[in-house]
Amino acid sequence: MRKIETSQSLFERAKKVIPGGVNSPVRAFKAVGGDPLFIKSAQGAFMTDADGNQYIDMINSWGPMILGHAFNKVEEAVAEAIKSSLSFGAPSEKEVDIAELITETIPSIEKVRMVNSGTEATMSAIRLARGYTKRNKIIKFEGCYHGHGDSFLIAAGSGAMTLGVPDSPGVTKGVAEDTLTAKYNSLESVQSLVSANKDEVAAIILEPVAGNMGCVLPKEGFLEGLRELCDQEGIVLIFDEVMTGFRLAFGGAQELFGVNADIVTYGKIIGGGMPVGAYGGKQEIMDFVAPSGPVYQAGTLSGNPIAMSAGYAVLSHLRDNPSIYTELEKTTQKIVEGIQANLDELGLNYTMNQVGSMFSLFFTDEKVVDLDTAKTSDTEKFGKYFKGMLDEGVYLAPSQYETLFVSTEISNDLVQQFVEANKKVLEKIK
Ligand SMILES: *Cc1c(COP(=O)(O)O)cnc(C)c1O
């Protein structure tokens, strides 16, 4: 048996002084049962908890550690930057370097503003879209997560035409009324919202590949259809690529699917493990942001030199080594094929979704294409699977409705180890 005494005593201490004992709810093991593990260190593909147990890491800090933990170039860049103080509150060269790198490599981005999290990026992006279009409403999709900004914490009403209701206490009715909720992969549900709110919709925001209801791919024509609709109606199309940016390809989902958004939001990989987000797009729109334009958005620590050094080290490494993306995809396919072989052998009919280095195993035999179908999953079974995998030394995301991320540190041996663990656990819980 794994010893988890140290994690448990840390969690007891944490619960007394931090709400729920964690600084982000997804870290708690609420969805799977049990208490969170406290992590002490990580290196390459592995994380080590406070009791010294080692795990193959399949979350990679929820995406950022695409090159694995403590990647040499990144650690060196940070160590070098630290010598010159941690923050200036004035412009520095690294901010220009990273903005040039992004605008030179991502065709849809002419200007970019750095912020401190994905949440800040999406909040700022919709404020900008509203300021630019002089319209108030936004359309989001059921099951898409865009951080914890008020406008995004809205569940769908009973019908597609009903106004949103707050998903969380503390979100006002006024805010909820400006957020319309459509069904992922259903262009019709978007079209009817747009018709019912003619000339009132400022932006459509979505995860071009959804990762926050588990991994859900856009149906063929879905992204293209949204692009067309936005062009017709003068709506700003926002791709929230906080998860998919620099992950599915260097140019993210925009590159992979060949559809460009008007504004793109980033987070996760862009900071290489440091707290960074960004939003960027066409110059005409971005020039609406203060101080060049009237839409206010600011940040004391935005463009922080340490964070920019980490981000630049990761992004430049990915840009200079494009074969990483084909390698990551190959590794991921091997894992997915291994799991599929296990499922077939055991006569189980669960659903696998995968794109690039993102994948999810859903404990349902339905095709998962949106939130409703994702919700057919047996979450109790997932909880058992999660715990079983931990015991086998594999750290998964502690919820059925998350995506797993493969890093470049996952070798063929580790693929093998993962697939064997998967088989052993599925056998036990099936
Ligand atoms: C993680 C995530 C966010 C929120 O980013 P934070 O840095 O946690 O604020 C927003 N959108 C998507 C798609 C995400 O995956």
The ligand as an SDF file (V2000), in Angstrom:
LIG
                    3D

 15 15  0  0  0  0  0  0  0  0999 V2000
   -7.5640   26.4930  -17.7260 C   0  0  0  0  0  0  0  0  0  0  0  0
   -8.4810   27.1940  -18.6440 C   0  0  0  0  0  0  0  0  0  0  0  0
   -8.8930   28.5240  -18.4110 C   0  0  0  0  0  0  0  0  0  0  0  0
   -8.5510   29.2550  -17.1400 C   0  0  0  0  0  0  0  0  0  0  0  0
   -7.2070   29.5410  -17.0310 O   0  0  0  0  0  0  0  0  0  0  0  0
   -6.6200   29.9090  -15.5560 P   0  0  0  0  0  0  0  0  0  0  0  0
   -5.1900   30.1910  -15.8220 O   0  0  0  0  0  0  0  0  0  0  0  0
   -6.8810   28.7190  -14.6990 O   0  0  0  0  0  0  0  0  0  0  0  0
   -7.3620   31.1000  -15.0930 O   0  0  0  0  0  0  0  0  0  0  0  0
   -9.6440   29.1450  -19.3680 C   0  0  0  0  0  0  0  0  0  0  0  0
  -10.0080   28.5160  -20.4950 N   0  0  0  0  0  0  0  0  0  0  0  0
   -9.6510   27.2440  -20.7580 C   0  0  0  0  0  0  0  0  0  0  0  0
  -10.0430   26.5970  -22.0420 C   0  0  0  0  0  0  0  0  0  0  0  0
   -8.8940   26.5430  -19.8200 C   0  0  0  0  0  0  0  0  0  0  0  0
   -8.5880   25.2540  -20.0670 O   0  0  0  0  0  0  0  0  0  0  0  0
  1  2  1  0
  2  3  1  0
  2 14  2  0
  3  4  1  0
  3 10  2  0
  4  5  1  0
  5  6  1  0
  6  7  2  0
  6  8  1  0
  6  9  1  0
 10 11  1  0
 11 12  2  0
 12 13  1  0
 12 14  1  0
 14 15  1  0
M  END
$$$$
